[in-house]
Amino acid sequence: MPHSVSRRTFVQSLAAGVCSLPLFPRHLQGEAAALDELSFIVISDTHLGYGDSHGAAHQWTKTADEITRAPGDVVLHLGDVVDGGREAQYPVYLETRKRIGKTVHEIPGNHDEPAAFEKHLRRPIDTAIEHKWLRFLLLGNARRDSHDGFLTGEQLDWLADQLGQTERKGQYAMLCMHVPAHDNKHPDVGWHIKPEHGQTKLDELLKRRGERVLALLHGHFHAGLRGWDDRKTIHEIVFPSALYNKDRGLTRQKAPGYNLSEFRPGYTLAAIKKGMLTLRYKPVGIDTAAEKVCRLT
């Protein structure tokens, strides 16, 4: 069972297609082939209550039933559990989540009211989950009044402490935040953590302490599987929505990074084996999957 460490505990103690992309954390190169195989599942943007209809709930049920049979012990939900702050939809979400039979860890998106999220899902929001040798660092960086992301000084302090623990334990980390940190201008939507809202300080922290960070994982875009590989040692991935995605023509318009040519609602099967991270974007109800392979060595 994964072990979790909350930011609140830290603060209290402180106060008292197929494409291959390079991913070369310095310490991983000599160890990757010897690491135990592991797998996990990523979903995002279920938006229960969308359009004041039952459509999103029905789609979530179909998704949950497939995830029940899918390989992977841990499920990450990268935000926008409900749509438009509809608190009454959290019990609906949770009732369906019971069907999965796996541990599910959520972070809030800009459609989730933090107080309602904490009431129904998890308190506190910022939490570390240990899955074998991999540490998922879950951070709530979304606000209801903006599509941009925000990181506070307190969160960055907690993150620095967690990265220190990751190194001391010989683990690796993936940061999970709803809103990406990466700049994304037109033809992208332009939603990210702006420099004045924590992007600069996050970049500085990752330069100092990010040698064991494998990836930043995000939702929010509804653009299928999208990402960038220009951060030298850290892969940045935006995962597809389980409810709806849009083809924004990013590949055709030569937007930086990559965008697989699959946009149906779905989830992602992630597996690390022999130094390779394989991401299989699985549309719900479809046997085929779009795949991306990230080299870890």
C-alpha positions in Angstrom: 0.0 0.0 0.0 1.5 3.4 -0.9 2.6 5.5 2.0 1.6 9.2 2.1 3.2 12.2 3.8 1.1 15.4 3.9 2.3 19.0 3.5 0.4 19.9 6.7 2.6 17.4 8.7 5.7 19.0 7.2 4.5 22.6 7.9 3.6 21.8 11.5 7.0 20.2 12.1 8.7 23.2 10.4 6.7 25.6 12.5 7.5 23.6 15.3 2.0 8.2 -31.7 5.3 6.5 -30.8 8.1 8.9 -30.0 11.1 8.4 -27.9 12.1 11.4 -25.7 15.3 11.7 -23.6 14.9 11.7 -19.8 18.3 11.6 -18.0 18.2 12.2 -14.3 21.9 12.0 -13.4 21.6 9.3 -10.7 19.2 7.2 -12.7 21.6 6.3 -15.6 23.4 3.5 -13.7 20.4 2.2 -11.8 17.4 2.2 -14.2 17.7 -1.3 -15.4 17.9 -2.7 -11.9 14.8 -0.8 -10.6 11.7 -3.0 -9.9 9.0 -2.8 -12.6 6.0 -0.7 -11.6 2.8 0.6 -13.2 0.2 3.2 -12.5 -2.9 4.7 -14.1 -3.5 8.4 -14.8 -6.9 10.0 -15.3 -7.9 13.6 -15.4 -10.7 16.1 -15.9 -13.8 13.9 -15.2 -15.9 17.1 -14.7 -18.9 15.5 -13.1 -22.0 17.7 -13.5 -20.8 19.1 -16.8 -23.7 20.7 -18.7 -26.0 20.0 -15.7 -26.5 16.5 -17.2 -25.6 13.0 -16.2 -23.3 12.5 -19.2 -20.1 13.0 -17.3 -21.1 10.6 -14.5 -22.0 7.9 -17.1 -18.6 8.5 -18.8 -16.9 8.2 -15.4 -18.6 4.9 -14.7 -17.4 3.5 -18.0 -13.9 4.7 -17.3 -13.9 3.3 -13.8 -15.1 -0.1 -15.0 -12.2 -0.3 -17.5 -9.6 0.9 -14.9 -10.8 -1.9 -12.6 -9.4 -4.4 -15.2 -6.4 -2.4 -16.2 -2.8 -3.1 -15.0 -1.6 -0.7 -12.3 -1.9 -0.7 -8.5 -2.2 3.1 -8.1 -4.5 5.6 -9.9 -3.7 9.3 -10.1 -6.5 11.8 -10.8 -5.0 15.1 -12.0 -7.8 17.4 -11.2 -11.3 18.8 -12.1 -13.0 16.0 -10.5 -16.3 17.9 -10.7 -17.4 20.7 -13.0 -17.9 24.3 -11.9 -17.6 23.6 -8.2 -20.7 21.3 -8.0 -20.2 19.9 -4.5 -23.2 17.5 -4.9 -21.2 15.6 -7.5 -18.4 14.5 -5.2 -20.6 11.7 -3.6 -21.5 10.6 -7.1 -17.8 10.5 -8.0 -16.9 8.6 -4.9 -19.7 6.0 -5.3 -18.3 5.1 -8.7 -14.7 5.2 -7.5 -15.6 2.3 -5.2 -15.9 0.1 -8.3 -12.3 0.5 -9.2 -10.8 -1.6 -6.4 -7.5 0.3 -6.5 -6.0 3.1 -4.5 -7.0 6.5 -6.1 -5.3 9.8 -5.3 -6.8 13.0 -6.5 -5.6 16.6 -6.8 -8.0 19.5 -7.2 -8.3 21.4 -10.5 -9.7 24.9 -11.1 -13.2 23.5 -11.2 -12.8 22.0 -7.7 -13.5 24.2 -4.6 -10.6 23.4 -2.2 -12.9 23.3 0.8 -15.3 20.9 -0.8 -12.3 18.8 -2.1 -10.9 18.5 1.4 -14.4 17.7 2.8 -15.1 14.8 0.4 -11.7 13.6 -0.8 -8.6 14.4 1.2 -7.3 16.8 3.8 -4.8 18.2 3.4 -4.4 18.6 -0.3 -0.6 18.6 -0.8 0.6 15.0 -0.1 3.4 12.6 -1.0 2.5 9.1 -2.0 5.2 6.4 -2.0 4.8 3.7 -4.6 7.8 1.3 -4.4 10.8 3.4 -5.3 8.7 6.2 -6.9 7.4 9.2 -4.9 4.4 11.1 -6.3 4.3 14.6 -5.0 0.7 15.9 -5.2 0.3 19.7 -5.2 -2.9 21.7 -5.5 -1.8 24.6 -7.8 -5.2 25.6 -9.2 -7.7 28.3 -8.3 -11.3 28.6 -9.1 -10.9 32.2 -10.3 -8.2 31.5 -12.9 -7.0 29.0 -15.5 -3.4 29.7 -14.5 -1.5 27.9 -11.8 -0.2 29.2 -8.5 2.5 27.9 -6.1 3.0 29.5 -2.7 6.2 29.9 -0.8 4.9 27.3 1.7 4.3 24.8 -1.0 7.7 25.3 -2.5 9.3 24.8 0.9 7.4 21.6 1.4 8.4 20.5 -2.1 12.1 21.2 -1.4 11.8 19.1 1.8 10.2 16.2 -0.1 12.9 16.3 -2.8 15.5 16.1 -0.1 13.7 13.0 1.4 13.5 11.5 -2.1 17.3 11.8 -2.5 18.1 10.5 0.9 15.9 7.4 0.4 17.3 6.7 -3.0 13.9 7.2 -4.6 12.7 9.1 -7.7 9.9 11.6 -7.9 7.1 12.7 -10.1 5.3 16.1 -9.4 1.6 16.1 -10.0 -0.1 19.5 -10.5 -3.3 20.3 -12.4 -1.9 23.3 -14.2 1.4 22.9 -16.1 4.5 25.0 -15.3 5.7 25.0 -18.9 5.1 28.2 -21.0 2.5 27.5 -23.7 1.7 30.2 -26.2 -0.6 30.2 -29.2 -1.7 27.7 -30.7 -1.8 26.4 -27.1 -4.2 27.8 -24.6 -1.6 29.8 -22.6 -2.5 28.4 -19.2 0.5 27.8 -16.9 2.2 28.9 -13.7 3.3 32.5 -14.5 6.8 33.7 -13.3 5.2 35.9 -10.6 3.0 33.1 -9.4 5.8 30.6 -8.7 7.2 29.4 -12.0 10.6 31.1 -11.6 11.0 29.8 -8.0 9.9 26.3 -9.1 12.5 26.3 -11.9 15.2 27.4 -9.5 14.2 24.7 -7.1 14.3 22.0 -9.8 17.7 23.2 -10.9 19.0 22.8 -7.3 17.1 19.7 -6.2 15.6 18.1 -9.3 18.1 15.5 -10.1 15.8 12.7 -9.1 12.6 14.2 -10.6 11.5 12.1 -13.6 8.5 14.1 -14.7 5.8 16.7 -14.1 2.3 15.3 -14.6 -0.6 17.6 -15.4 -4.3 17.7 -16.6 -6.3 20.8 -17.5 -5.7 21.1 -21.3 -8.3 18.6 -22.7 -5.9 18.2 -25.6 -5.2 14.5 -25.5 -1.6 13.5 -24.6 0.5 16.6 -24.9 3.9 17.5 -23.5 7.4 19.0 -23.8 11.0 17.6 -23.6 13.0 20.9 -23.5 13.6 20.8 -19.7 16.9 18.9 -19.9 16.3 16.2 -17.3 12.5 16.4 -16.6 9.7 15.3 -18.9 6.5 17.4 -18.7 3.3 15.6 -19.6 -0.3 16.8 -19.9 -2.7 13.9 -19.8 -6.0 13.5 -21.7 -9.4 14.2 -20.2 -11.7 11.3 -19.4 -14.7 13.4 -20.6 -13.7 15.3 -23.7 -10.6 16.4 -25.7 -10.0 18.8 -28.6 -7.6 18.7 -31.5 -6.1 22.1 -31.5 -3.9 21.4 -34.5 -0.7 21.7 -32.4 1.4 19.3 -34.6 0.2 20.9 -37.8 0.9 24.4 -36.5 4.4 23.2 -35.3 3.8 24.0 -31.6 6.8 23.2 -29.4 6.7 19.8 -27.9 4.5 16.9 -29.0 0.7 16.1 -29.2 -0.3 12.5 -30.1 -3.0 12.3 -32.7 -5.7 10.8 -30.4 -8.4 12.9 -28.9 -11.2 10.6 -27.7 -12.0 10.5 -24.0 -9.7 8.2 -22.1 -7.1 7.4 -19.5 -3.4 6.5 -19.6 -1.6 3.3 -18.6 1.9 4.1 -17.4 4.6 1.4 -16.9 8.3 1.6 -16.0 10.4 -1.3 -17.1 14.1 -1.7 -17.8 14.7 2.0 -17.7 11.8 2.9 -20.0 8.6 4.8 -19.2 5.8 3.7 -21.5 2.5 5.7 -21.7 -0.5 4.1 -23.4 -3.3 6.6 -24.0 -6.4 4.3 -23.9 -9.7 5.8 -25.3 -12.6 4.4 -23.3 -14.3 1.5 -25.1 -11.6 1.2 -27.7 -9.0 -1.6 -27.9 -6.3 0.4 -29.6 -4.1 2.9 -27.8 -1.7 5.7 -28.7 1.7 5.1 -27.2 4.6 7.2 -26.1 7.9 5.8 -24.8 10.2 7.9 -22.6 13.8 6.7 -22.1 15.0 6.9 -18.6 18.6 6.0 -19.4 
